């Protein structure tokens, strides 16, 4: 299924070319990573917390240059709040279901690492 989004209710500042749009676009895709189909005033903090949890398991959704190195670039609560009104066709899951999904991903990564260590 295609990812559909609606940003008509997002402030114009977050739709501008360059860094503002880059963050907005990343958050559109992030709705799938955090299992939340919209950013609202009521869920902006939870959305940001899920982003942070996902980053701990999978890495951040944005990177930046630091000299000649590429480093993770977390998205802040303030940046998420600027995108209140963003909607996608992603189904929102409960916090418990999301945490269970992340726990499975951590277990799978740990198992994969253990197998790699045993092969070495």
C-alpha positions as CSV (number, residue, x, y, z in Angstrom):
1,X,0.0,0.0,0.0
2,X,1.2,3.5,-0.8
3,X,1.9,6.0,1.9
4,X,-0.5,9.0,1.6
5,X,-0.2,12.2,3.5
6,X,-2.0,15.5,4.1
7,X,-0.1,18.5,5.3
8,X,-2.8,21.2,4.6
9,X,-3.1,21.9,8.3
10,X,0.6,22.1,9.0
11,X,2.0,25.6,9.4
12,X,3.6,27.1,6.3
13,X,7.0,27.4,8.1
14,X,7.3,23.6,8.1
15,X,6.6,23.3,4.3
16,X,9.4,25.6,3.1
17,X,12.1,24.3,0.9
18,X,15.3,23.1,2.6
19,X,15.7,22.0,6.2
20,X,12.0,22.6,7.1
21,X,10.7,20.4,4.3
22,X,13.4,17.8,4.9
23,X,12.1,17.4,8.5
24,X,8.5,17.4,7.4
25,X,9.2,14.7,4.8
26,X,11.1,12.7,7.4
27,X,8.2,12.9,9.8
28,X,5.8,11.8,7.1
29,X,7.9,8.6,6.6
30,X,8.4,8.3,10.4
31,X,4.7,7.8,10.9
32,X,5.3,4.3,9.7
33,X,8.2,3.8,12.0
34,X,6.3,5.0,15.1
35,X,2.9,3.5,14.2
36,X,1.1,6.8,14.5
37,X,-0.9,8.1,11.6
38,X,-1.1,11.8,12.6
39,X,0.6,14.4,14.7
40,X,-1.8,16.3,17.0
41,X,-1.4,18.6,19.9
42,X,-2.5,15.7,22.2
43,X,0.0,13.2,20.8
44,X,3.1,15.3,19.8
45,X,5.0,14.2,22.9
46,X,4.3,10.5,22.5
47,X,5.2,10.8,18.8
48,X,8.5,12.3,19.8
49,X,9.1,9.7,22.5
50,X,8.4,6.9,19.9
51,X,10.9,8.5,17.5
52,X,13.5,8.5,20.2
53,X,12.8,4.8,21.1
54,X,12.9,3.9,17.4
55,X,16.2,5.7,17.1
56,X,17.7,3.6,19.9
57,X,16.9,0.4,18.0
58,X,17.1,1.4,14.4
59,X,19.0,4.7,14.3
60,X,17.6,8.2,13.7
61,X,15.6,9.0,10.6
62,X,17.8,12.0,9.8
63,X,21.6,12.5,9.7
64,X,23.8,15.5,9.4
65,X,27.4,16.2,8.5
66,X,29.8,17.0,11.3
67,X,33.0,17.9,9.6
68,X,33.7,14.9,7.3
69,X,31.5,12.5,9.4
70,X,27.8,11.7,9.1
71,X,26.2,11.7,12.5
72,X,22.6,11.0,13.7
73,X,20.4,14.0,13.9
74,X,17.4,13.6,16.3
75,X,14.2,15.4,15.7
76,X,13.1,17.6,18.6
77,X,9.7,18.0,20.3
78,X,9.5,21.6,19.0
79,X,10.1,20.3,15.4
80,X,7.4,17.7,15.8
81,X,5.0,20.4,17.2
82,X,5.5,22.5,14.1
83,X,4.1,19.6,12.1
84,X,0.8,19.3,14.1
85,X,-1.9,18.7,11.6
86,X,0.2,16.2,9.6
87,X,-1.9,13.2,8.7
88,X,-1.1,9.9,6.9
89,X,-2.9,6.7,6.1
90,X,-0.8,4.8,8.7
91,X,-2.8,3.0,11.4
92,X,-2.1,4.2,14.9
93,X,-1.3,1.4,17.4
94,X,-1.4,1.6,21.2
95,X,1.8,2.5,23.1
96,X,1.9,-1.1,24.5
97,X,1.7,-2.6,21.0
98,X,4.4,-0.3,19.8
99,X,6.7,-1.1,22.7
100,X,6.1,-4.8,22.1
101,X,7.1,-4.3,18.4
102,X,10.3,-2.5,19.5
103,X,11.1,-5.3,22.0
104,X,10.8,-7.9,19.3
105,X,13.1,-5.8,17.1
106,X,15.7,-5.6,19.9
107,X,15.5,-9.3,20.5
108,X,15.9,-10.0,16.8
109,X,19.0,-7.7,16.6
110,X,20.5,-9.3,19.7
111,X,19.9,-12.8,18.3
112,X,21.5,-11.7,15.0
113,X,24.5,-10.3,16.8
114,X,24.9,-13.4,18.8
115,X,24.8,-15.6,15.7
116,X,27.4,-13.4,14.0
117,X,29.7,-13.6,17.1
118,X,29.4,-17.4,17.1
119,X,30.4,-17.5,13.4
120,X,33.4,-15.3,14.0
